[in-house]
């Protein structure tokens, strides 16, 4: 039987050549693909969250993979409805629905995603950056900065309830163009129409990709790739013409005046004329024979940059609206799909403000290269919203839920939250504005430590302040050090010590699931070894999962069982054991070595 890597490589090469693919369903009978899928998703937080049944990653075994393959081979595998919950929507008081499928459905959906991604990802547009390997928000934003110079108008695209409105018939017709396998298409159709349970009542899913489903991102990209093709094959060729703008007459007049002033030795006039020249474009921005249209998309968020009159920008927006409505059965949100003037206003894309820059002669007296260049900025609203999480009545406040944590944990949590935000906004030219948030968070952290120890902020600051060396020089920070046994390095948690300096080359791609390759997957090798890690039995093996390592140290245990010692020593959330030992663990009985 072929390895998972070999199967996916063959499918990928067929996708690169643009050839249709047949007999894809039979690849679902390969256990190697399920082992690879298991290695990718078992570490996810949702792996231990039950759906409509109690089934989770706990108890995973080769036997379960075999039973799933048998059901698929006989075409009697049935998708279960997802358990629907509601989570808060970022930046809004509204909540969005999230589906929680059972573990078996997650595993099969991950195998489906592997097959679809191998075939379709190599065919996707280079302007698509969402849910793709080695791409992400930063790659999309970097493309805007590097390529879109000279843009006059931004068209911010927003599709109303995009993922919940994907038409199932359109989706299947798109898949059927390249996938000539009726059994595989029926499996996808049944997955899309599995429905969901809300308040223990079944509801049909008449449209949309399964919210929370593992395969939903790749299905959405396949669907919206039609939008990419329409823009690239129809709009870009039509609205991109003219090799170069004609020279700006006013700029040339000033240029000639500078040359005359130089010949007459009038240095004051030369200085004034150069400042005036810096405010003028060297080429005519209103050249009727020159147009440029550029496009980028991240998932359902897309942005167009247009160099031309506003009338044509509105025409482009109207044509995209008609295409989405007629071909993809989607609707543009009129209130959120905006045409923004690039120089005087800011477009909002992926959490950044984007606008065209112009040199200010009162400040900049050296270069004019910034004129027409795209600038990325941190929205002021983001800073206010983030600061508000750590403030009360307009001042930084302590966080009550952290008062019972260790000092190390408190500092590490604040640092993780701040560092994650800084990493995301490193492309912004004004990333230094996050210094305000850093002060608020540091004060809140010190107040939390002071509340824990019944002390003051000043004393906590003096106790933990430190200076560290960084590539940008020494930086002040708050540091907590936890000594450990002899021979082990102490644990160090720091808040601060981060340079708020723009990094043009910062790239934050979408994270791939951990342990993507079976060759390096330690858990898969342990499972295939077919030996219980407690009693060394070689039959009926299963994998015991815990949600997190902290669960091993739950209070109330007088004596930690042997299996807890083993998992804590290995620092692993998994344990390959036989079914009998697994039942003993869940029943609270001593496992094999302690039965004597």
Secondary structure, 3 states (H helix, E strand, C coil): CCCHHHHHHHHHHHHHCCCCEECCHHHHHCHHHHHHHHHHHCCCHHHHCCCCCCCCCCCECHHHHHHHHHHHHCCCCCCCCEEEEEEECCCCCCEEEEEECCHHHHHHHHHHHHHHHHHHHHHCCCCECCCCCCCCHHHHHHHHHHHCCCCCEEEEEEECCCCCCCCHHHHHHHHHHHEECHHHHHHHHHHHCCCEEECCEEECCCCCCCCCCCCHHHHHHHHHHHHHHHHHHHHHHHHCECCCCCECHHHHHHHHHHHHHHHCCCHHHHHHHHHHHHCCCCECCCCCCCEEEEEEEECCEEEEEEECCHHHHHHHHHHHHHHHHHHCCCCECCCCCEEEECCCCCEEECCEEEEECCCCCCCCCCCCCCCCCEEEEECHHHHHHHHHCCEECCEECCCHHHCCCCHHHHHHHHHHHHHHHHHHCCCCCCHHHHHHHHHHHHHHHHHHHHHHHCCCHHHHHHHHEEEEEECCEEEEEEEEEECCCCCCCCEEEEEECCCCCCCCCCCCCCCCCCCCCHHHCHHHHHHHCCCCCCCCCCCCEEEEECCCHHHHHCCCCCCCCHHHHHHHHHCCCEEEEEHHHHHHHHHCCCCHHHCC
